[in-house]
Amino acid sequence: MKKLRSFLLALLVLVSLAAPAAAEELAVDAQACLLMEKTTGEVLYAVNEHEQLEPASVTKIMTLLLVMEAIDSGSLHYDDMVTASAYACSMGGSQIWLKENEQMTVGEMLKAVCVASANDASVALAEHIAGSAEAFVEKMNQRAAELGMEDTHFVNPTGLPAEGHVTSAYDIALMSRELILHHPDIRRFTTIWMDTLRDGEFGLSNTNKLIRYYEGATGLKTGSTDSALYCLSATAEREGMELIAVILKSPTSTQRFESAKVLLNYGFAAYDLAEVEPEEPLTAIPVRLGTAASVTVEMEGEEKLLVTKDKIGTMEVQTQLETELAAPVEKGQQVGTLTVTSGEEILAQLPLVAGETVERLSYGQIFLRCLRMAFLGG
């Protein structure tokens, strides 16, 4: 029994030494946090990232995402007029004091949400898109499910306190990434420091102080309530790499911004996006019994790899391709592998795929080809 206890104690010590460091590793004052790189979606640091917590107005990232998707699909336009309902005007909290039946453009409403975190403008946009706030919330939850946000349940478009309205640092990073990756035009609003509405009569000042004080800041959304405390999804870009730092339940407003800066500084100091490409051009692969004699080869997806900065100068790339393919060949079918190494370490193995579809010859086409070869010498 003593030997067993000694063994278990030794095992616990080893596990504790091998376990990834928690919040003590970086000076982050928050109940949950996460740092993600935009292009690859890789998580660089996280603590309690799946804990379900109140997001406060960081909720509005999903509201903004649905609005931007509607704009980019053509079903909504920046200059469309939005009419404020009595319900939208009753929200309270952060607002631009919309009056019932007051009209503003979609662009003005977006500015109010991004810069001033306006609850009334958020609900007015939601009603304009879906007919009612309730219908819009259904769209929010449906989109969350599509993005794999398994820790999330939305109850309103604003983040005002409501029972069961929860998400996680990981899920906030997912929707933040979706917004800035596929709808970069949101930056025209999230990077505003100060502006006005109503022909200059109503001043706006960004609730995200990093926009003014942090190099490369691009957004994204603050939030705070008595129960959620201070929350933030902060985005910043330097030298072509954009990071997303999520802070949930930080004790003070200052601490949430400082914690986000700690995460962002760590990411920019330690990581880089490296261009990955074959050392020599990819050659076409012959196709047996195909309607084309060969198929081109291309990389699948992004040609960038997130690596620690100490690996940049030591990276090597090797390619391995099939020598021949049998028709049919489908576009996107894997036909080889690109391996990225640093010394003995394999950093990534990326698929190389067929650039187009090559159908198989029919029996008639094969017969005609044989006749041509027999009588015409090919």
C-alpha positions as CSV (number, residue, x, y, z in Angstrom):
1,M,0.0,0.0,0.0
2,K,2.9,2.4,0.8
3,K,4.4,1.6,-2.5
4,L,1.1,2.4,-4.3
5,R,0.8,5.7,-2.4
6,S,4.3,6.6,-3.3
7,F,3.7,5.8,-6.9
8,L,0.5,7.8,-7.0
9,L,2.2,10.8,-5.4
10,A,5.1,10.7,-7.9
11,L,2.6,10.4,-10.7
12,L,0.7,13.5,-9.4
13,V,4.0,15.5,-9.3
14,L,4.8,14.5,-12.9
15,V,1.3,15.4,-14.1
16,S,1.5,18.8,-12.3
17,L,4.8,19.5,-13.9
18,A,3.6,18.5,-17.4
19,A,0.2,20.2,-17.2
20,P,-0.2,23.5,-19.1
21,A,0.1,26.6,-17.0
22,A,-3.1,28.3,-15.9
23,A,-3.7,31.9,-15.2
24,E,-0.4,32.4,-13.3
25,E,1.5,32.1,-16.5
26,L,0.2,35.4,-17.9
27,A,-1.0,38.2,-15.7
28,V,-4.7,38.1,-16.7
29,D,-7.2,39.3,-14.2
30,A,-10.4,37.6,-15.3
31,Q,-12.4,34.5,-14.6
32,A,-12.0,33.3,-18.2
33,C,-9.8,34.3,-21.1
34,L,-8.7,33.2,-24.5
35,L,-6.3,34.3,-27.3
36,M,-6.9,33.2,-30.9
37,E,-5.2,33.9,-34.2
38,K,-7.7,34.9,-36.9
39,T,-6.4,33.3,-40.1
40,T,-5.8,29.8,-38.7
41,G,-8.3,29.9,-35.8
42,E,-5.6,28.4,-33.5
43,V,-5.9,29.0,-29.8
44,L,-2.7,30.4,-28.3
45,Y,-3.7,30.7,-24.7
46,A,-6.8,30.0,-22.7
47,V,-8.1,29.7,-19.1
48,N,-11.6,28.4,-18.3
49,E,-12.4,29.0,-22.0
50,H,-15.5,26.8,-21.9
51,E,-17.0,28.1,-18.7
52,Q,-20.5,29.5,-19.3
53,L,-20.6,33.2,-18.2
54,E,-22.6,36.3,-18.9
55,P,-21.1,38.2,-21.8
56,A,-22.9,41.5,-21.3
57,S,-22.7,43.7,-24.4
58,V,-20.0,41.4,-26.0
59,T,-23.3,39.7,-27.1
60,K,-23.6,42.3,-29.8
61,I,-20.8,40.7,-31.8
62,M,-23.4,38.2,-32.9
63,T,-25.9,41.0,-33.6
64,L,-23.2,42.7,-35.7
65,L,-22.4,39.4,-37.5
66,L,-26.0,38.9,-38.6
67,V,-26.2,42.5,-39.7
68,M,-23.0,42.3,-41.7
69,E,-24.0,39.0,-43.3
70,A,-27.3,40.6,-44.4
71,I,-25.4,43.5,-45.9
72,D,-22.8,41.4,-47.7
73,S,-25.6,39.1,-49.1
74,G,-27.3,42.2,-50.5
75,S,-30.5,41.9,-48.5
76,L,-29.6,44.9,-46.4
77,H,-27.8,48.2,-47.3
78,Y,-25.9,50.8,-45.3
79,D,-28.3,53.5,-46.5
80,D,-31.5,51.6,-45.7
81,M,-33.6,53.5,-43.2
82,V,-34.4,51.8,-39.8
83,T,-37.3,53.0,-37.8
84,A,-37.1,52.8,-34.0
85,S,-40.0,51.0,-32.3
86,A,-41.3,51.8,-28.8
87,Y,-39.8,48.5,-27.6
88,A,-36.3,49.4,-29.0
89,C,-36.5,52.8,-27.3
90,S,-37.3,51.2,-23.9
91,M,-34.0,49.2,-23.6
92,G,-32.1,51.4,-21.1
93,G,-28.5,50.9,-20.4
94,S,-26.0,52.2,-23.0
95,Q,-28.1,53.9,-25.7
96,I,-28.3,56.8,-28.1
97,W,-31.7,57.8,-26.8
98,L,-33.7,56.9,-29.8
99,K,-37.3,58.2,-29.9
100,E,-40.2,56.1,-31.1
101,N,-40.5,56.3,-34.9
102,E,-37.1,58.1,-35.2
103,Q,-35.2,56.9,-38.3
104,M,-31.6,56.4,-38.9
105,T,-29.7,54.6,-41.6
106,V,-28.3,51.1,-41.1
107,G,-24.8,52.6,-41.2
108,E,-25.6,55.1,-38.4
109,M,-27.2,52.4,-36.3
110,L,-24.1,50.2,-36.8
111,K,-21.9,53.1,-35.7
112,A,-24.0,53.5,-32.6
113,V,-23.7,49.8,-31.7
114,C,-19.9,49.5,-32.4
115,V,-18.8,52.8,-30.8
116,A,-21.4,53.5,-28.1
117,S,-22.7,49.9,-27.5
118,A,-26.2,51.3,-28.0
119,N,-28.9,48.8,-26.8
120,D,-31.7,50.7,-28.5
121,A,-29.9,50.7,-31.9
122,S,-29.1,47.0,-31.5
123,V,-32.8,46.1,-31.0
124,A,-33.9,48.4,-33.8
125,L,-31.5,46.6,-36.2
126,A,-32.7,43.3,-35.0
127,E,-36.4,44.2,-35.5
128,H,-35.6,45.6,-39.0
129,I,-33.9,42.4,-40.1
130,A,-36.1,39.7,-38.5
131,G,-39.4,41.5,-37.8
132,S,-39.1,41.2,-34.0
133,A,-36.4,40.9,-31.4
134,E,-37.6,37.3,-30.6
135,A,-37.2,36.2,-34.2
136,F,-33.8,37.8,-34.3
137,V,-32.7,35.9,-31.2
138,E,-33.7,32.7,-32.9
139,K,-31.4,33.6,-35.8
140,M,-28.6,34.3,-33.3
141,N,-28.9,30.9,-31.7
142,Q,-29.1,29.2,-35.0
143,R,-26.0,31.0,-36.2
144,A,-24.2,30.1,-33.0
145,A,-25.0,26.4,-33.5
146,E,-23.7,26.6,-37.1
147,L,-20.4,28.1,-35.8
148,G,-20.0,25.3,-33.2
149,M,-20.7,27.6,-30.2
150,E,-21.7,24.8,-27.9
151,D,-21.5,26.9,-24.7
152,T,-23.8,29.6,-25.9
153,H,-27.5,30.5,-25.4
154,F,-28.7,33.9,-26.3
155,V,-31.9,35.5,-24.9
156,N,-31.6,39.0,-26.4
157,P,-29.6,41.0,-29.0
158,T,-28.1,43.3,-26.4
159,G,-26.5,41.4,-23.6
160,L,-28.7,43.0,-21.0
161,P,-29.0,40.7,-17.9
162,A,-31.4,37.8,-18.6
163,E,-31.7,34.3,-17.1
164,G,-30.0,31.7,-19.3
165,H,-28.1,34.3,-21.4
166,V,-24.6,32.8,-21.4
167,T,-21.6,32.1,-23.6
168,S,-17.9,31.3,-23.1
169,A,-14.5,32.9,-24.0
170,Y,-14.1,30.2,-26.7
171,D,-17.4,30.8,-28.3
172,I,-16.9,34.6,-28.2
173,A,-13.6,34.0,-30.1
174,L,-15.4,31.9,-32.6
175,M,-18.0,34.6,-33.5
176,S,-15.4,37.3,-33.3
177,R,-13.3,35.5,-35.8
178,E,-16.2,34.9,-38.1
179,L,-17.0,38.6,-38.1
180,I,-13.5,40.0,-38.7
181,L,-12.4,37.2,-41.1
182,H,-15.4,37.3,-43.5
183,H,-16.7,40.8,-42.9
184,P,-13.6,43.1,-42.6
185,D,-15.7,46.1,-43.5
186,I,-16.9,46.1,-39.9
187,R,-13.6,47.9,-39.2
188,R,-15.0,51.1,-40.6
189,F,-17.1,51.3,-37.4
190,T,-15.1,49.4,-34.8
191,T,-12.0,51.5,-35.3
192,I,-13.8,54.8,-34.7
193,W,-12.5,56.6,-31.6
194,M,-14.9,59.6,-31.6
195,D,-17.7,60.6,-34.0
196,T,-21.2,62.0,-34.0
197,L,-24.8,61.3,-35.0
198,R,-27.8,63.4,-35.8
199,D,-25.9,65.9,-37.9
200,G,-23.2,66.4,-35.3
201,E,-25.6,67.0,-32.4
202,F,-25.0,63.7,-30.5
203,G,-21.4,62.8,-29.7
204,L,-20.0,59.2,-29.6
205,S,-16.9,58.0,-27.8
206,N,-15.7,54.4,-28.2
207,T,-16.2,52.2,-25.1
208,N,-13.1,50.2,-26.3
209,K,-10.2,52.4,-25.0
210,L,-7.7,50.1,-26.8
211,I,-8.7,51.7,-30.1
212,R,-6.9,54.9,-29.1
213,Y,-4.1,53.5,-26.9
214,Y,-3.1,50.1,-28.4
215,E,-1.0,49.8,-31.5
216,G,-2.8,48.0,-34.3
217,A,-6.2,47.8,-32.5
218,T,-9.0,47.0,-34.8
219,G,-12.0,46.4,-32.4
220,L,-14.1,44.8,-31.3
221,K,-16.6,45.0,-28.4
222,T,-16.8,45.8,-24.7
223,G,-19.4,44.7,-22.2
224,S,-20.2,45.2,-18.5
225,T,-23.1,44.7,-16.1
226,D,-23.2,44.3,-12.3
227,S,-23.3,40.5,-12.7
228,A,-21.1,40.0,-15.7
229,L,-18.5,42.4,-14.4
230,Y,-16.2,43.7,-17.2
231,C,-15.9,41.8,-20.5
232,L,-14.1,42.4,-23.8
233,S,-13.3,40.9,-27.1
234,A,-10.3,42.9,-28.4
235,T,-8.8,42.5,-31.8
236,A,-5.5,43.9,-33.1
237,E,-3.4,43.5,-36.2
238,R,0.4,43.8,-36.7
239,E,2.5,42.8,-39.7
240,G,-0.5,40.9,-41.3
241,M,-1.4,38.9,-38.2
242,E,-4.7,39.6,-36.4
243,L,-5.3,38.4,-32.9
244,I,-8.5,38.0,-30.8
245,A,-8.2,38.4,-27.1
246,V,-11.3,37.6,-25.0
247,I,-11.7,38.6,-21.4
248,L,-14.7,37.6,-19.3
249,K,-15.6,38.7,-15.7
250,S,-12.7,41.0,-15.0
251,P,-13.0,43.0,-11.8
252,T,-12.6,46.4,-13.2
253,S,-12.7,48.2,-16.6
254,T,-9.0,49.0,-16.4
255,Q,-8.1,45.4,-15.6
256,R,-10.0,44.1,-18.6
257,F,-8.1,46.3,-21.0
258,E,-4.7,45.6,-19.3
259,S,-5.5,41.9,-19.4
260,A,-6.3,42.0,-23.1
261,K,-3.0,43.9,-23.7
262,V,-1.1,41.1,-21.9
263,L,-2.7,38.5,-24.1
264,L,-2.2,40.5,-27.3
265,N,1.4,41.4,-26.4
266,Y,2.2,37.7,-25.7
267,G,0.7,36.7,-29.1
268,F,2.6,39.3,-31.1
269,A,5.9,38.6,-29.3
270,A,5.8,34.9,-29.5
271,Y,4.0,34.0,-32.8
272,D,4.1,34.8,-36.5
273,L,2.3,33.8,-39.7
274,A,4.7,32.1,-42.0
275,E,4.1,31.9,-45.8
276,V,4.2,28.2,-46.7
277,E,4.9,27.2,-50.3
278,P,6.7,24.4,-52.1
279,E,10.4,25.0,-52.8
280,E,9.7,24.2,-56.4
281,P,6.6,24.7,-58.5
282,L,4.1,21.8,-58.2
283,T,4.1,19.6,-61.3
284,A,0.9,18.2,-62.9
285,I,0.2,14.5,-62.2
286,P,-0.5,12.1,-65.1
287,V,-4.1,10.7,-65.2
288,R,-4.7,7.2,-66.5
289,L,-7.8,6.8,-68.7
290,G,-8.9,10.3,-68.1
291,T,-10.5,12.9,-70.4
292,A,-7.4,15.0,-69.7
293,A,-3.8,13.7,-69.7
294,S,-2.9,15.2,-66.3
295,V,-4.3,17.2,-63.4
296,T,-2.8,20.3,-61.8
297,V,-1.9,20.3,-58.1
298,E,-2.6,23.1,-55.6
299,M,-2.5,23.7,-51.9
300,E,-5.7,23.3,-50.0
301,G,-6.8,26.4,-48.0
302,E,-4.6,29.1,-46.6
303,E,-0.9,29.1,-47.5
304,K,0.0,30.5,-44.0
305,L,1.2,28.6,-40.9
306,L,1.1,29.9,-37.4
307,V,4.5,29.2,-35.8
308,T,6.6,30.4,-32.9
309,K,9.0,33.1,-34.0
310,D,12.1,31.0,-33.1
311,K,11.0,28.5,-35.9
312,I,10.8,31.0,-38.7
313,G,14.4,30.8,-39.8
314,T,14.7,27.0,-39.5
315,M,11.6,25.9,-41.5
316,E,12.0,23.4,-44.4
317,V,9.3,22.3,-46.8
318,Q,9.0,18.9,-48.5
319,T,6.4,17.7,-51.0
320,Q,5.3,14.2,-51.8
321,L,3.0,13.6,-54.8
322,E,1.3,10.6,-56.3
323,T,3.2,9.5,-59.4
324,E,0.0,8.7,-61.3
325,L,-3.7,8.9,-60.8
326,A,-6.5,6.7,-62.2
327,A,-9.6,8.6,-63.5
328,P,-12.0,9.8,-62.4
329,V,-10.2,12.5,-60.3
330,E,-12.4,14.9,-58.3
331,K,-11.5,18.6,-57.8
332,G,-10.1,18.9,-54.2
333,Q,-9.2,15.2,-54.0
334,Q,-6.0,14.8,-52.0
335,V,-3.1,13.9,-54.3
336,G,-0.1,14.6,-52.0
337,T,1.2,16.1,-48.8
338,L,3.3,19.2,-48.1
339,T,5.3,18.7,-44.9
340,V,6.8,21.6,-42.9
341,T,9.6,20.8,-40.5
342,S,11.9,22.6,-38.2
343,G,14.9,20.4,-37.4
344,E,13.5,17.1,-36.4
345,E,10.1,18.6,-35.5
346,I,7.1,18.3,-37.9
347,L,5.3,21.6,-37.7
348,A,2.5,20.7,-40.2
349,Q,1.4,18.3,-42.8
350,L,-0.8,20.0,-45.3
351,P,-2.9,18.3,-48.1
352,L,-2.1,18.9,-51.7
353,V,-5.2,18.6,-53.9
354,A,-6.3,18.2,-57.5
355,G,-7.0,21.6,-59.1
356,E,-9.8,20.4,-61.3
357,T,-12.0,17.4,-62.0
358,V,-10.9,14.8,-64.7
359,E,-13.6,12.4,-65.8
360,R,-12.9,8.8,-66.8
361,L,-13.0,8.0,-70.5
362,S,-16.1,6.1,-71.7
363,Y,-15.7,2.8,-73.4
364,G,-16.5,4.5,-76.7
365,Q,-13.9,7.1,-76.1
366,I,-11.3,4.5,-75.2
367,F,-12.2,2.5,-78.4
368,L,-11.7,5.7,-80.5
369,R,-8.5,6.5,-78.8
370,C,-7.2,3.0,-79.5
371,L,-8.2,3.3,-83.2
372,R,-6.4,6.7,-83.5
373,M,-3.3,5.3,-82.0
374,A,-3.4,2.2,-84.3
375,F,-4.0,4.0,-87.5
376,L,-2.7,7.5,-87.0
377,G,0.2,6.8,-84.6
378,G,-1.4,8.6,-81.7
